[in-house]
Amino acid sequence: MNPGVSFDVLITGGEVLDGTGAPPYRADVAIVDDKIAVLGGLPGAWAPTVIDATGRLVTPGFVDCHAHGDAAVFDPAVQLAALRQGVTTFVLGQDGLSFAPGSAATVAYASRYFAAVNGALTAEGPLTVAELLAGYDRAVALNTAYLLPHGTIRYDVMGPSPERAGRDDLAAMLRHVERGLSEGAVGLSSGLEYLPGRYADAEELAALCAPLGELPYVTHMRAYGERAGEGMAEVLEIARRSGARVHVSHLHGPAGVLLPLVEGALGEGVDLTFDTYPYQRGNTILAMVALPPSVPGAEPETAMKMIASDELDDWWPTLGEVWPRLTISHAPGLEWAEGLSLEAAAERAGSAPAAFCRRLLVETRLEAGVVIARPDEGPQGDDSVRQMLRHPAHTGGSDGIYVGGHPHPRGFGAFARYLGRHVRELGDWTWANASLHLAARPARRFGLGDRGLIRRGYAADVVVLDPGKVGDRATYAAPRTLAEGVGDVLVAGVPVLAGGELTGATPGRALRAS
């Protein structure tokens, strides 16, 4: 390289983790427009923006392959939380429920039912995938990619009906899938514990997977934990019927149960990956945890009448072991309860846990959210998390939820926790492994062809981090505490984080599979 050559951005003096799994190596990184132009020694080169990465690692931007930022990503505080962990891309449309495609009634349903998870979209329907992606493009600091949400599509065609999809229903849903893929979706997601996705069978889901080609079917399975075998059996049936590649969302539970299921699927020739976040607790809507299948949560007026009546009197006593595991994360109108355990909030309200749960559901119109502890929480559960992370089919995902006064800390710390705890402290991964699990592998899984690697000609989504300092600070008690150790981040060649603070630039692209 001739002295005096100029670039738009220069990152000098760092050790490059290129995402291939190779050990870090010393190189400067030169960026022109939105691409990596040169890797190597660049003495005498010039750029208006120079980032001194001496003593730091230079990595490809991380892809959070399970994020619930569908509405929250527009919040600069959420963008900062992600970028401070090195996350440059959110994969949205998770768990079968998001805002497109659908009519005004469908958008309203998805917004209300999943408000404690995805937040509320200010725009009203009808909404196409193309329109949703256009709303993200260059409007936020992060890249966004979008999965077609099966539950949203089913609701748009069949409403809240629990009936089996007929031939005409399947044809209409398939048209949604084909159009959504043509408009840029990077796969199809399902949420088989949520409504109305719960009503679908393997035949319906396999039919909708048929147009996916190389893109994945991403599933929140029907059962997890000790019952994960039931969920995985359905996953395998769908894969056999459709030939689809499969990605299992937030695969948590005893590793002794889960890993043999993963290996069994791979042994049968199923192209399977999964994400697991590095915590033992989950975060979801209270209605999913507390209501029996007989309550039609997709029909809120009917559901609330049932909750307020004596129809469920025999149900509430069966939840005695669940109440101690719940912490209230989101309770619009009852914000004083956020951050309290359900039992503590009930005591403060002067009622029994079941009665307070009913009040939460009714007064929030089923919108309440909770953080839920796993039954096996403790050293054994932590060992299971570590075993799952080490599996080569694992990809990085936070399952981050940003709604409510007291959300799970994973949205503010998962990726930093991967690095600080599982690389530096525990050695579950090397730094090179981390770039595979958190950048290259998820980028490849979702068809983001020019991302996930530090390579000439690739998109310049680049993170500069301090390997001795990077780590999470968010806790269950203080879940919104920002991570540390990531100082500089570029998205599409533009600095979006400098010195750990937002620059105000919004170069994030709405990504399409390539």
C-alpha positions, 0 to 999 in steps of 0.5 A, a space after each residue: 500500500 503506497 503511503 498517503 492513500 486515503 480511506 473513510 475510516 481507519 482502525 489501527 493497532 488492533 488484533 483482528 478476530 475475523 470470524 472464521 475461527 482463526 486466532 486473532 492477528 495484528 492488522 489495520 482495517 481500512 473502510 471505504 463507504 460501507 465496505 471493508 476495503 483493506 486488511 493489513 499493515 497500512 503505514 502512512 494511510 490517512 482517513 478523517 476518522 481514525 480509531 486507535 484499537 491498540 490493546 483491543 480486539 477488532 471483531 465483526 459485528 454480532 448478530 442477535 439472532 433472537 431479539 424482541 426489539 420489533 418496536 423497541 429498536 427505535 428507542 435510542 436507549 435500546 440501541 445503546 444497550 445493544 451496541 455497548 455489547 457489540 450487537 450490530 444486527 437484530 433478527 426480529 419477528 420472533 416466536 411467531 408474532 410481530 407486526 407484519 404482514 396483516 390487516 389493521 385488525 391483525 396488526 392491532 392484535 399482534 401489538 396488544 397480545 405481545 405488547 409485554 414482549 415486542 412493545 407497541 408499534 405507533 403505526 397502524 395497519 394494514 402493514 406489509 413486510 416491505 413497509 415494515 422493513 422500510 420503516 427500519 431502514 436507515 432509521 436506527 443505528 442497528 441493522 434489522 432482519 425480519 422473520 415472517 411470524 406464523 401466528 400473525 399470518 394465521 391470525 390474518 387468515 383465520 382470526 383467533 380460531 382454534 380450528 385446523 387450517 383448511 385448504 383455502 386457509 393454507 393457500 392464503 397463508 402460503 401466499 403471505 409467506 411467498 410475498 413476505 419472502 419476496 419482500 425481504 424476510 429471512 425465514 419463518 418463525 413460529 411460537 407454539 406456546 402462544 396464540 394463535 400459533 398454538 393451534 397449528 399442527 405439523 402439517 400446517 407448519 410444514 406446508 408454510 415452510 415449503 417456499 423457504 429454500 435455504 432460509 430457516 424455519 425458526 421455532 419456539 417449540 411447543 414444549 421445553 425443559 424436561 418435555 423438550 422431547 415432545 417439542 423436538 419430535 414435532 420439529 423433526 416431523 416438520 423438517 421431514 415433511 418440508 425439508 426445511 432448515 431448522 433453528 430452535 429458539 432459546 433451547 433451555 433446560 437440562 443439557 442431559 435431555 437437550 443435547 441428545 435431542 440435538 445430536 439425534 436430529 443432526 444424526 437424522 440429517 436435519 440441518 439444525 441450529 439453536 440459540 441459548 442465552 447465558 441465564 437461567 431465568 426467562 421472560 414472557 407474558 404472564 398469560 402464557 404462564 398462568 392460564 390454562 389452554 381452555 382460556 382463549 387468550 387470543 380473544 381478550 374479552 372472553 378471556 377476561 370474563 373467564 378470569 374474573 369469574 369462578 370458571 377457573 377456581 379449580 385451576 388457580 390452586 395448581 399454580 402454587 409452585 409457580 408463584 415463587 418463581 415469578 417476578 413482575 416485569 411489566 404491569 401497565 397501570 400497576 407499575 408499583 408492582 414491577 420488580 417485585 416477586 408476584 408473592 411480594 406484590 400480592 402481600 403488598 396488595 393485601 391479597 393471595 397470589 392467585 387473586 393478585 395474578 387475576 387482578 394483574 391479568 384483568 387490569 392490564 388486559 392480559 398485557 402483564 409480563 414476568 421474569 420466570 425462574 427455571 425449576 432447576 435454577 442453581 449450579 446444575 442449571 448453570 452447568 446445563 447453560 454452559 454445555 449448551 453454549 459449547 455445542 457447535 450448533 449454538 448461535 448467539 441470541 439474547 431473547 432480549 425484551 426491553 418493555 416494562 420497568 423491570 425486564 430481564 437483564 439479558 437484553 442489556 447484558 447477554 452478549 457482554 456476558 458471553 464474552 466476559 464470563 464465558 470466554 474470559 472467566 470460564 473459558 467455555 469459548 476462545 475469543 475465536 470461538 466467540 466470533 463464530 458463535 456470535 457473528 459468522 454462524 448467525 449471519 450465515 444461518 439467516 442468509 446475511 451473506 456479506 456480514 459476520 466476517 472481517 473480510 475485504 468486500 464485506 459490510 463494515 459492521 465492526 466492533 472494537 472491544 477491550 478483552 480485559 474489560 468487556 462484560 455485563 453489569 445488568 442484574 435481576 435487581 438492576 436489569 437496565 445497567 449497560 455493559 462495559 468494555 465495548 467502546 467503538 462500533 461501526 455499522 455500514 462503515 459509519 461510527 455509531 458508538 464512539 467512546 461508549 456513547 451513541 454518535 447519533 448516526 442511524 445507518 442501520 440497514 433493513 437486511 435481506 437474505 443474499 
